[in-house]
Amino acid sequence: MTFEWLVALRYLRSPNRPAVLRIVTLLAIVGVAAGVTTLVIALSMNTGFRQAIRDRLLSVTAHVNLKPIGPNGIREYRALMARLSDTPGVRSIEPAIYATVLLSSGGHARGIVLKGVDPELERRASEALHHLVAGAGDFAPDADGVPAVLVGRILANDLEITAGDYLTLTSPQGNLTPFGMLPRSRRFRVTGVFDSGFYDYDANWGFVTLPAAQALSGIGDVVSLLEVRVTHMDDAGAIAADLLKRAGSGYTTSTWMDENRALFRALSLEKLVTALFIGLITFVAGLNILVVLTMTVTDRARDIAVLMAMGARRQQLRKVFILQGLIVSIAGTIAGLLIGYTFAGIADRWRLIPLNPEVYAIPYVPFHANALDAVWIAAAALAISIAATILPARSAASVLPVEILRFE
């Protein structure tokens, strides 16, 4: 062990230190640990929210949407799908129809988003239809030819709908009659209740087949858009540009990043602000280290004078107090990382903190502890602590042995 380490550890572990100095040293370690713990928990919570929302969104929505510029939909969608299917990076393409309709059942009524899909393609691409809480999820019509519909779990609970019930869907795109425009209504049978884990979809969405949606809307063999899933979702922007080039004029594209840009930008800004404000706790802990070292320099002034009289260099004494502050910081940082990551792991595994899904879209607080965050959190805590040692270390190195030992 070098001279500097030996003296630094001796000062920290000495039983002859004043009680106040021991308490302040402990508080400095606790302060660093508290700042690091809070920062780890806050950042892992922010990252968890970002990842949970992204995963749940992409489990039920497309990575890229190819839409016509005009309001008439896509008529030759099968040929267009065949032309785009060999685009590099594309995993699947599904036609879809979106319509806002009125659902009526048992004296209850609510407006919902009705999605017309190809059942086989939708099951391969989307996770929503794989998580059924009731019914078999079969899209086949019943013996009387009544088409099937799948509804979300929250919607089914609110309207007291169960698998096997019949309901009525009314489209605002009605039929023109001598009495004016009359809404078009059709009877459906509930064959399944899905649980996507995302509140908005479970409370407001329903799925029917493409022919059923086309018949209800009265639009013929037309789809609203083509939904594209890609192999790597971060490449969605480049693949969207390639799809647009292959599709030709008259189309536009939007990616999952475009559709949710405001949400993810808000989460990124929240992460930055959280890191800055909670980082102030670590800054205050750095001030505690400064106080500890300043008090140590005052308490050990005679020792410093004796060491200098025996040949210790000023640079060595400066390093002694820098190492002392570094030891305090390392102890607090390690404790904070262990506590923070342990809490984040337990809270995420057991879902300890529930949330209102109507507000936050997910039913619990997710935590995702990122190893990269630990690196820069530790680096920031150590940097603040080292900065706090500079002034006391210079003060210790500037002690004049003659003045201290004159009356000894």
N, C-alpha and C positions, 0 to 999 in steps of 0.2 A: 504494500500500500504506500502510495506517495505521501510526502509530507503534507500536502494540501488536503488530501482526503482524510488523513489521520486527524488533523486538527479540526476540520469541519465536522466530522462525526463526533469527535470528543466534545465539542461545544454543544451539539444537539442533544447528546445523551448524558451530559454531565449532571449528576444528582445535586450539585451545589448551585445550580442556577436558581434565581429568584422564582417564586411561585407564579408571579405575574407573567414572567417571560415564558414559562412553560405553558401557561394557559393561552397566551397570545400565539405561541407557535402552534398549539393544537387547533386554535381557531383559524389560523392561516391554512392549515391542511384541510380542515373541514370546509373552508370557503372555496378553495380550489376544487375539492371533490363535489361540492354542491353545484358550482357553476358548470363543471364538466357533465355531471349527471343530468342536470336540467337541459343542457344543450343537446346531449345525446337523445334524451326522451323526446324533446320537441322536434328535432330533425327527423328522427325515425318515425314519428307520428305523421309529419308532413309527407315524407317519402311514402309511408304506408297508404295515406289517403290518395296520393297521386297514382300509385300503382294499382290500388284496389279499384278506383274509379275508372282508370284506363282499361283494366282487364275486364271489368263488368260491362263497360261500354262496348268494347270490341267483341265481347261474347255474343252480343245481340245486334250489333250494327256492322256495316261494311267498312272496309278499309278505304275503298274508293267508290264513289258513286258516279256513274256516267248517265247524264240526263240530257234530254233534248232542250234546245233553246226555246222552242215554241211550246204552247200549252196542249198540243194534240197527242203527246206521248210517242212511243216508239212502236211502229207497226211491224217492220221487218226485224223484229228483235232476235229471232232464231238465227237468221243469216249473220246478223251483227255479232251474236255470241260466238258463232263458229269462226268468224274472222278475227276475233280478239282472243280466242282461247289459247293460242300459241304464243302470246306475248310473254317475254321473259319475266319471271318473277311472279306471274299470276298463278294463284292456287286454284281458284274456282270463280265462276261467274253465275249469278242467279238473277232471273227476271223478277220484278216485284211491282205491285200496285199498292199505293198508299191512298187511303180515303178516310175522311172524318165522317163518322156515321153516328146515329143515335141508337143506343142499345136499350131495349125495353124488355123487362121480365118481371112478372109478379107484382105489378104496380110500381116498380122502380124503373127509372130511366136515367141514362148518363151518356154523354158524348164520349166516344172512344176513337182511337186510331186503329183502323182496320187495315191489315196488311195481307194482300193476296200473294201467295207463294206457290212455287212448285215444291210439294212436300219432300220429295226425295232429295232435291238439291238443297233445300233449306236445312234439313236435318244434318247433312254433311258439312254445311258451312257454319251454322249457328248453334250455340249451346242452349238457347232458350227452350227448344222443344225436347231436349234430352232430360230436363229436370221437371218431371211431372209429379204433382202431389195428389192427383185424382184422375181417374179415367185412363184409357189406353192411348190416347192421343192419335186415334185413327181418323184420317180425313175422308174416309169413305162415307157416302150418304146412307141414310137408313133405308128400310124397306119401301118407304113411301117416296123416296127420292129427295128427302129433305137434306140439304148439304150440312157439313160439319163445321164447327168453329171451336177454336181453342182460346181460352181466356186466361188472364193473369190471376194469380192467387189472391191478391188484395182486392181486385175487382170482383172476383167471385165471392169473397167474404162480405164485401160491402153490399152487394146486391142479392146475397143469399142464393147464389147459383151453385149447383153441384153438377157433376158429370151425369149426363142423361137428360138434363132439363132442356126445354125448348125456349127459345127467345126470338125476338124480332129485331132485325137491323133495318134502319131506315136511312136511305141516302138522300142528301139534298138535291142530287142530280136526278130530277123526277121525269115523269112523262107529261108531254104536252097534250092536254085534253080540251074539249069545248068549255070546260069550267076553269081553264087555266093550267098552270104547272102544278102537278100533284107529285109529292115525294114518292120515290120508289121504295117499297118495303118487301122484305123477304124473311121467311121463317128459317131458323137454323137450329141444329141440335148440338149441345155442348158435349164434345167427346173427350175433353181433357182440360185440366187446369195446370198451367205451368208456373214455375217459380224460378225466374231468371236471377234473383238476388238483387235486382236493381229496381228501386221503388217505382220510378216513372213507368217502366214497362209493365210491371206486375199490376199496376193500378189503372192503366189506361190503354192497354193494347189487347188486340185480338188477332188471330190468324185464321185465314180461310184459304181455299185453293184459288189459283188464278182464274179458272172459269167462273167460280162463284163470285169473286170480286168483280169480274168483268160484267157478269149478268146484273149484279146489284147496281153497278155504276152506269150500265147501259152504254159502254164504250166499245164493245166488240173485242176483237182479238188484238188488244193493245196493252202495253205495259207502261208504267210511269217512268221506270228507270232500270238500269242494270247495276246490280251490286257486285263489287269485285273484292275478293279476299286475296291478299298477297302473302308470299312466303315470309318476308321480313317487313313488318309494319313500318319500320323507320324509312323504308325505301318507297313508301306510298306516293310521295311527291313526284319522284322520277318516273315511276310506273304510270301515274296518272297522265303525265305529259306524253308518254309513249302511247297509251291507250287513245288519247285525244287525237294524236297524229294518225293512228290507224283507223279510227272511226270516221275521220273526215269532217267536213264542215257541218254545222247544224247541231253540234253537241257541246256540252261543257262538263267539266269534272269538278269534284270536290273531294277532299280527303278527310279522314277522321281528325287530322290535326286542324284543318280549316273549320270543320263543324264545331270543334270544342276549343278553339284557340283562346277565347276569353277565360274559360275555366282553368286551363292549364297555366295561362299567364298569371292568373290570380294566385294559384298555388305556388308558383315560382317566386312571385313577389312576397308572398306570406313567408316563405322559407327564408328569404334574405332578411326581411325585417325581424323575424324571430331570432335568427342568428345574431343580428346586431344588438338587439335589446338584451337577450339573455347573456350575450358575451360581456355585458357590463358587470354581471356577477363575478366573472373571472377577473375583470379589471379591478373590482373592489378587493378580491382575494389577493391580487398583486400588491395592492396598497398595504394589506395586512403583512405580506412578506417584507415589504420595505420597513414597516414599523418594527417587526421582529429583528431584522438585521441591525437597524439603527439602535435599538435597545441593547442588542448583543455587543455592538461596538462600544457603547458606553460602559456596559458592565465589564467587558474584557479589555478595557484600555490598558491596564497594568500588564496583562498577559501579552498584549500586542507589543508594548514597549520592551518587555523582556525578550521576546522573540526577535525583535529587530536588533536589540543590543547583542544578541547571540549570533547574529549574522543572517537572519531571515530577510530576504529581499522584499521590497514593496510589492513587486509583481506577484510573489507567492502569497502574501497576505491578502492582496486583492482577490486572488483566485480562491482563497479559503472561504471568503464570504459569498462569492458567486456560487461556489459549490454548495454551501449551506442553503442558500435560497433555492438552488436547483433540486436538492434533496427534498425539501419541503414540497416543491412543485410536483416532482415526480411521484411522491407518495400520494398527494391529493389527486393527481391526474389518473393514476392507476386505479385508485379506489373509486373515483367517479366513473371511469369507463366500465369497471366491473359491475357497479350498482346499476348504471344506466342501461347497459346491454342486457343484464339479467332481468331487470324490470320489463324492458321492451319485449323480450322473448316470452316471458310468462304472460304478460298482458295480451299479447297477440295470440298466443296458443290457446288460452282459456277465455279470450274475449271478455276481459274483466270490466271494460268500460262500455256500457250500452249507449246507443244513440237513437234519436227519433228518425226513422228512415224517411219520413215525409219531409224533413228539413235537410238531412245530410245524404240522402240517397242510399246509404248503407246502414245496417242495424247496429254496428259496433265500431269502436275506434281501432283501426288497423295500425300496427307498428311494423316497420320494415327497417331493421338496423343495417345500415350500409357500412362496410368495412372502410371505405374511402373516407367517410365522415370521421371515423375514429382517428385517422392519420392527421387530418387537418385540425381537428379539435385539439388533439394532443400537442401538435406543433404550435397552435395559437396560445394554448395555456402555458407552454414552456417559454415561448417568446415573451409573453407578458411578464412572467415571473423573472426571467433573466433581466429584462429591462428594469424591474423593480430592485434588482441587486446592485445596479451600477453605482447609484449615489452612496449607499452605505459602504460598498467596497472601496470606493475612492476615499471616503472619509477614514476608513481603517488604514489605508495605505499612506495617508497624510499625517498620521500620528507622529509627534516628535518625542522620541524616547527620553531626551534630556529633560523636557518639561514634565513628563509623567513621573520619572524616577528621581527627580531632584531631591525630594524630601523623604525618600525611602531609606 
